[in-house]
Amino acid sequence: MATQFGDKIRLIRINQKMLLRHVASALDIDTALLSKIERGSRVIKKEQIPLIAEVLKTDKEELITLWLADQVMNVLKDEKMADEALKTVSKNIKKKN
């Protein structure tokens, strides 16, 4: 399953003409693992995002936002009441801020 996060890092990597093996090496992970992350078959830990942003010279906040969106989508994708749940969460977040 494709993910917004995986699609974004693949696009950035390709646009910068960086090879999968070079990025994986800079992240100190296996090339196969990075490929799985880009395809959305593996999820990275949130703590790893700043390093990916640094290696790809891109915006950390954008990557975190996409990663979070993927996490929410994974939980809610098959729920009939997903929209209502998201509205409630959004309202509660706004109240806290």
N, C-alpha and C positions, 0 to 999 in steps of 0.2 A: 504494500500500500504506500503510495507516494505521500510525502509529508511536505508541508510548507517549509519547514526547517531544512530538510534534506534537499529539496529542490533549490532552495536559495543558496546553500553552500556549494552545491554542484555548479550552479550558474556563475557564482562569483569565481570559483576555482577555474572554470573554463574560460570566462572572460579575461582572467589574469594569465591565461595560458600556463597554468600550473598543472603538473601531472599528479594524478592520484597518489602515486608512490612518494612524491616529494612532500605533499601536504601530510600524508600519513606519517612519514618520517619525522617531520617537524612537530607533529602532535604526539610522537612516541607511541603510535598505535599501528596495528597491522593494516596493510592496504585493503585486505578483504573486509575488515571491520569498518573502515571509512566508506567503502563502497556500499555496505549494508546500511550505514547511517544515511548516506545520500539517497538510497532507494526507499528508505523508511522501514526497513525490516529490523532495524536495531535502533534503540533510543539511547542517547547519551545522557549522562548526568548533567544537571544544570551547572554544576561546578566546573565542567569542562568547557563551557561556552566562552568564557573570556579568553582562553588560550586559542580556541578556533578563530575568534574574532581578531586576535592579534596576528596569528599566522596569515589569515586571509586579508588583513588590513581593512576590516569592515566594522560597522557599527555593532557593538556588543548589545545594546538595548534592542535593536531590531531583531537580532538573532534570538534573544531571550523571549521577546514577544511572540515570535513565530514558534519557538519551542513550547511556550505555554499554551498557545492556541492549539497546537497538535495534541498536547496532553488533554485539554478540555474536549477536543473533538473525539479523541479515543474513548473517553468516558461516556460522552453523550450521543455518539453517532447513531445508536439504535434506539434511543429513548423518544417516545412520542411527545413527552413534555419538555424536551430539551430547550425550546425557545422560552418557555415560561420559567424554567430553572435559571437560564442565563439572565433573564430580565431581573429576577429576584436577586441573584448574585451581584449583578451590576448595581442595583439599587443599594444593596448593603455595602458594597465597596465605596460608593459615592458618599454614603453616610459616614463611613470611617474616615474618609479623607476630608 
